[in-house]
């Protein structure tokens, strides 16, 4: 390829600062591009045509306007000031203007929507007909090179005849060579006034053909390349000329030619922005009903008679309009703190696609670090849609602090791989038990055999076995007694409790008033519990305490005797309260290991008084009010617990005073 012609003062490239950090800076909307041959502007009629141009452009809301037949820098200044910035004050800027001949190109853009990166102009090799301008733009909010859009604007040689056809071929060859020299993957649109009369013309074929180098290969979004232009079947896509009887200097002929076109590169049709939205591609004002006529003729175009008159008066071409879909954007926090959670607990990660519709759909996957879990598969999020909430959970493993980086892989060209720093303080589940040291989910409280008025309340304790700062508290949520003819009850009623290192104690009473003597009453006290209310909390195993009591018809003896006791019984210690020493008596009905222990009100074991093999019989043990280390215990209420063959546990209450 011959070297392009460069012009002083025009930068070929422009360094682009990073303008979009992860989750920051909203991108521009889809870009609307308008191309318009504005007919020897300004000439002597520019000021009289400016109001018509304002009427035409106002409802189009363009972001980029490219024009042909701009005659001078003064014309650029006039169009910028009297047309664009009059419509939208202060919103428009102009690319540098290169003055080659009287049919030059100019580009105007909104800096709030696109960054201007640079431009250059060249005459295609072997020709010196008209300049071709290349403008490099990038949507605001995007930084990756793949989001750059190059706009090539041209005005090929006009008229029929072999010399003009050959001139257009030479120009098209130079343009195609220049576009093939773009970096692979560059998105580009060739637009302007092509002056091509048939789809088989060599210039058109050159632009669309497959070559060894297809970086700059173009396609026709309207897919009408092989039909003769001046024909009624293409009436709806003609762009030249809106007048049959025309103002002076206009070409005339009525709407009968498709000279103005957008021809994008193939990668602008791959489903991933930047993409040209074919449905938005229209010759403005052409309703398909004014072939070879004035656009002002009946029927009135949908935009109205005033709009038709503006099109008729402004230029011998219609503007053409198209929208470019922008890439998806990935929005997500840089960090996600799950806080204090129980194993398996989760928090929602909010993923967004802040690119306003109709930008590309965000496609993304999540990959969690060790100790965490995230949903698998590929997710799809429309531009501008509400956030996707994806649960990030902790996995089984050691409790304690956890941290790691979750990876989001996406089709956001600026952020193809983003990290979200995860942190969590992980707790084990609570462990409900009727014993502080062992996992006991079922137990027995035997009130013993007493005459009327002799029954004492007995404690039922719910422990959070093994509790530490790395374990969830236990929420005791229910306690209900069934059976026993309604004679068992929780003194004062059930109250929920949050159990950490100190057991929840519920005093259970037996009402012997009017009870049948020598009958055994039995009920079940069931406790329901769960983890404390943190993420990951679950219901915990239930606890069941069998309650048993036997009202006696006469005095219950405690003395010894030659016969083995018929039942295992723990008697009330004496003296009670303990000041110096008390005697604890118990009967064992079976041979086996028996253990007699003292617990404080928190459920902590204070001392073991007996733990050995016993023969059936009656026994007594003394306690001097000291703990396992030999230190005197403090004043308060203590409980004696007897566990032995044939029973889970029996309890007796003992007060200590000092």
VENURRA-V996060 format. One record per pair of residues at least 6 apart in sequence whose ideal C-beta (glycine too) atoms are under 6 Angstrom apart, sorted by the first residue. I is the first residue (numbers start at 1). GAP is how many residues later the second one is. Records with the same first field share a line. If there is no record, write none. Layout:
I=GAP / GAP
//
This chain:
1=176
2=123
4=118
5=117 / 118
7=91 / 114
10=86 / 109 / 110
11=107
12=106 / 108
13=105
14=103 / 104
18=125
19=6 / 124
20=121 / 123 / 394
22=393 / 396
23=308 / 309
25=116
26=328
27=114 / 115 / 302 / 328
28=85 / 111 / 112 / 113
29=327
30=293 / 295 / 296 / 328
31=32 / 293
32=30 / 31 / 291
33=31 / 289
34=26 / 28 / 31 / 285 / 287
35=31 / 156 / 285
36=31 / 283
37=31 / 32 / 156 / 280
38=29 / 31 / 277
39=30 / 276 / 277
40=29
41=29 / 34
42=33 / 36
46=32
49=265
50=32 / 33
52=258 / 261 / 262
53=30 / 261
54=29 / 33
55=255
56=254
58=29
60=261
63=47 / 50
64=45
65=43
66=41 / 87
67=39
68=37 / 87 / 124 / 125
69=34
70=34 / 36
71=31
73=24
76=18 / 21 / 30
80=12 / 14
84=8 / 24
85=7
91=19
92=16
93=18
94=14
95=12 / 21 / 24 / 40
97=9
98=23
100=31
103=27 / 52
104=27
105=28 / 48
107=28
113=27
114=23 / 25
115=23
117=19 / 21
118=18
119=16
120=14
121=10 / 12
122=10
124=47 / 50
125=49
126=44
127=43 / 44
129=28
130=25
132=22 / 43
133=20
134=16 / 18
135=16
136=14
137=12
138=9 / 10
139=187
142=272
143=271
144=269 / 270
146=39 / 267
147=180 / 266
149=38 / 125
150=36 / 38
151=38
152=38
153=38 / 39
154=38
155=37 / 38
156=12 / 15 / 38 / 39
157=7 / 10 / 11
158=37
168=35
169=33 / 34
172=31 / 34 / 35
173=33
176=30 / 31 / 40
179=9 / 37
180=33 / 35 / 36
182=33
184=31
187=80 / 81 / 87
188=77
189=73 / 75
190=28 / 73
191=71
193=66 / 67
194=65 / 67
195=64
196=7 / 8
197=32
198=30
199=26 / 27 / 28
207=11
208=10
217=49
218=45
219=47
221=55 / 57 / 60
222=15
229=28 / 29
230=26
232=59
235=53 / 56
236=52
237=21 / 46
238=17 / 18 / 19 / 20
239=21 / 44 / 78 / 79 / 81
240=17 / 19 / 77
241=10 / 11 / 12 / 75
242=53 / 69 / 70 / 76
243=7 / 51 / 69
244=10 / 49 / 50
246=6
250=66
251=65
254=38 / 39
255=35 / 36
256=36
260=57 / 60
262=60
264=12
268=7 / 8
272=88
273=52 / 53 / 54 / 87
274=50
275=50
276=48
277=46 / 48
280=42 / 43
281=41
282=39
283=35 / 37
284=34 / 35 / 37
285=10 / 16 / 18 / 26 / 33
287=14
289=10
295=13 / 16 / 17
296=12 / 13 / 16
301=7
325=33
326=29 / 33
327=33 / 86
328=25 / 27 / 32 / 34 / 83 / 84
329=24 / 25 / 26 / 83
330=80 / 82 / 85 / 88
331=21 / 23
332=19 / 76 / 88
335=86
336=13 / 84 / 86
337=86
338=9 / 86
340=85 / 194
341=53 / 83 / 193 / 194 / 195
342=85 / 87 / 130 / 189 / 192 / 194 / 195
343=53 / 83 / 193
344=192
345=49 / 190 / 191
346=45 / 46 / 47 / 189
347=45
348=41 / 43
349=41 / 43
350=37 / 39
351=37
352=35
353=9 / 28 / 30
355=28
356=28
357=26 / 27
359=24
361=19 / 21
362=19
363=15 / 17 / 48
364=15 / 44 / 46
365=13 / 44
366=8
367=40
368=6 / 38
369=35 / 36
371=24 / 26 / 31
372=20 / 50
373=20 / 22
374=18
375=15
381=7
394=30 / 32
399=27 / 28 / 29 / 71
400=70
401=24
402=22 / 24
403=20
404=18
405=14 / 16
406=14 / 16
408=10
409=8
427=44 / 45
428=43
429=43 / 102
430=34 / 42 / 44 / 101 / 110
431=34 / 35
432=42 / 97 / 108 / 111
433=6 / 7 / 30 / 32
434=6 / 9 / 109
436=27 / 167
441=100 / 102
442=102
443=102 / 205 / 206
444=102 / 203 / 204
445=13 / 100 / 102
446=102 / 204
447=8 / 11 / 63 / 102
448=121
449=101 / 103 / 107
450=102
451=101
452=60
455=55 / 57
457=34 / 50 / 52
458=50 / 193
459=46 / 48 / 180
460=46 / 48 / 65 / 85
461=42 / 44 / 142
462=14 / 42 / 65
463=40 / 140
464=10 / 35
467=33 / 34
472=59 / 60
473=25 / 27 / 59
474=25 / 55
475=23 / 54 / 55 / 57
476=21 / 28 / 53
477=19 / 51 / 52
478=50
479=15 / 48
480=46
481=7 / 42 / 44
482=42
483=40 / 41
484=37 / 39
487=23 / 24 / 34
488=22 / 35 / 59
489=20
490=16 / 18
491=16 / 18
497=7
502=100
503=100
510=39
512=39
515=36
517=34 / 36
518=35
520=30
521=28
522=26
523=24
524=20 / 22
525=20 / 22
526=18
527=16
528=14
529=11
530=7 / 9 / 10
531=6
558=13 / 27
560=58
564=52
565=22 / 24
567=22
568=19 / 20 / 21 / 76 / 78 / 79
569=18
570=16 / 72 / 80 / 82
571=14
572=80
573=9 / 11 / 81
574=9
575=7
576=78
577=78 / 80
578=47 / 76 / 78
579=78
581=41 / 43
582=41
583=37 / 39
584=37 / 56
585=35
586=33 / 56
587=31
588=6 / 26 / 28 / 56
589=27
590=26 / 55 / 56
591=24 / 25
592=53
593=20
594=20 / 50
595=16 / 48
596=13 / 14 / 46
597=8 / 11 / 44
598=8 / 9 / 40 / 42
599=6 / 40
600=6 / 38
601=36
606=21 / 27
607=20 / 21
609=12 / 14
610=11
625=7 / 8 / 31
626=6
627=6
633=23
635=21 / 22 / 23
637=18
638=16
639=12 / 14
640=12
641=8 / 10
642=8
643=6
//
